[in-house]
Every structure is written in structure tokens, then in C-alpha cells.
Amino acid sequence: MASTTVTLTGCGQDTGTDGAENTIVENVQVTLPPSIKASHPYRCEDNSVVTIDFLSDDVTINLRSEGTISQLKAPAPGEAFTDGKHTVAGDEAAIELTRPGKKPQTCKM
């Protein structure tokens, strides 16, 4: 009986690189979104309840009202937040809230 020796090699792979040319990672700067710093429910003068998530960048909040979530931005920390429809001003203890079709009202924690 004749013996046959078969050598198997990977197609087109250089055994000295272990595929390293395919795993080059560039140093890319990734900016993560701001995290939630605090979240508070507020009861408003019309007896409705809204919840506000204050984000860590101090210029963004998430307003949860009547089953919807809106993200509002302020031009600078300490200024009023708005998305063009809603406006929130004040501090974490009490806010002045303006919503479409409703008069401005005070909401407290």
C-alpha cells in the first residue's frame, strides 16, 4: 500500500500574521450621550404629573408628560429648556412648565 501525505494550508493566509491586518483599530474619539443625573416627578397646578430627567451635561432634560417623552435643551446651564413646543424653567424643587395649548403653570416636587 502506498501512503499519501497531504498538507493542508489556509487559502491565501500568511501564517506569520495570524490575520492581524484585519484587526487594525484606529484611535477614534467617541462621545457618549449624557447620563441621567437626577429624575423627579412634579405635580402641576392642573393636577397633572410630569417627570423630568436631568442629564449630566446640565443643558438637556427629558420631559415625560401625558404619555410622551420630549428632549429639551437649554442654550447654557441655568437657562430655560425648550424644544420649540415645551418650555421648562426653574430648579429641581419647582419648575415653570409651558405646554402646547395650555397656559404656563408651576409644578412642584
C-alpha positions as CSV (number, residue, x, y, z in Angstrom):
1,M,0.0,0.0,0.0
2,A,1.2,3.4,-0.8
3,S,1.0,6.2,1.7
4,T,-0.2,9.6,0.8
5,T,0.9,12.7,2.7
6,V,-1.5,15.7,2.5
7,T,-0.5,19.1,3.7
8,L,-3.4,21.5,4.5
9,T,-2.8,25.2,4.5
10,G,-5.2,28.1,4.7
11,C,-6.1,29.7,1.4
12,G,-4.3,33.0,1.0
13,Q,-3.2,33.4,4.6
14,D,0.3,34.2,5.7
15,T,0.8,32.1,8.8
16,G,3.1,34.8,10.3
17,T,0.4,37.5,10.7
18,D,-2.5,35.5,12.1
19,G,-4.9,37.8,10.3
20,A,-3.6,40.9,12.2
21,E,-4.0,43.1,9.1
22,N,-7.8,42.7,9.5
23,T,-7.9,43.7,13.2
24,I,-6.3,47.2,13.0
25,V,-8.2,49.5,15.3
26,E,-7.9,53.3,14.8
27,N,-8.0,55.6,17.7
28,V,-11.4,57.1,17.2
29,Q,-12.9,59.6,19.6
30,V,-16.4,58.6,20.7
31,T,-18.7,61.0,22.5
32,L,-21.2,59.2,24.7
33,P,-24.6,60.7,25.3
34,P,-25.1,62.4,28.7
35,S,-26.3,60.1,31.6
36,I,-29.3,60.8,33.8
37,K,-28.1,62.8,36.8
38,A,-31.5,63.0,38.6
39,S,-35.1,62.1,37.9
40,H,-38.0,63.8,39.6
41,P,-41.8,63.7,39.4
42,Y,-43.7,67.0,39.6
43,R,-47.4,67.8,40.3
44,C,-48.6,70.8,38.4
45,E,-51.4,73.3,39.2
46,D,-53.9,71.5,36.9
47,N,-53.2,68.3,39.0
48,S,-51.3,66.6,36.1
49,V,-48.0,64.9,36.8
50,V,-44.8,65.2,34.7
51,T,-41.4,63.6,35.2
52,I,-38.2,65.3,34.3
53,D,-34.8,63.5,33.8
54,F,-32.0,66.0,34.4
55,L,-29.0,64.9,32.3
56,S,-25.3,65.2,33.3
57,D,-24.5,67.8,30.6
58,D,-26.6,70.4,32.5
59,V,-28.2,71.6,29.3
60,T,-30.5,68.7,28.4
61,I,-33.6,67.3,30.1
62,N,-36.2,64.6,29.2
63,L,-39.8,65.7,29.8
64,R,-42.3,62.8,30.3
65,S,-45.8,64.2,30.1
66,E,-49.1,62.7,29.1
67,G,-47.5,59.5,27.7
68,T,-44.9,61.2,25.5
69,I,-41.2,61.9,26.0
70,S,-39.6,65.2,24.7
71,Q,-36.0,66.1,24.9
72,L,-35.5,69.8,25.7
73,K,-32.2,71.8,25.5
74,A,-31.0,75.0,27.1
75,P,-28.5,77.3,25.5
76,A,-26.4,77.3,28.7
77,P,-26.6,75.8,32.2
78,G,-29.2,77.6,34.3
79,E,-31.3,78.9,31.4
80,A,-34.7,77.6,30.3
81,F,-35.0,74.3,28.4
82,T,-37.1,74.2,25.3
83,D,-37.8,72.1,22.2
84,G,-39.9,74.7,20.4
85,K,-43.2,73.4,21.9
86,H,-42.5,72.9,25.6
87,T,-40.5,75.2,27.9
88,V,-39.2,74.3,31.4
89,A,-37.6,76.9,33.7
90,G,-36.7,76.8,37.3
91,D,-34.7,74.5,39.6
92,E,-35.2,70.9,40.7
93,A,-37.6,71.9,43.6
94,A,-40.2,73.8,41.4
95,I,-40.5,74.4,37.7
96,E,-42.5,76.7,35.4
97,L,-43.9,74.5,32.6
98,T,-45.3,75.7,29.3
99,R,-47.0,73.1,27.1
100,P,-48.8,73.5,23.7
101,G,-52.4,74.6,24.1
102,K,-52.1,75.2,27.9
103,K,-51.3,78.2,30.0
104,P,-47.9,78.2,31.8
105,Q,-48.1,76.7,35.3
106,T,-46.0,76.0,38.3
107,C,-45.1,72.3,39.1
108,K,-43.6,71.2,42.4
109,M,-41.9,68.1,43.6
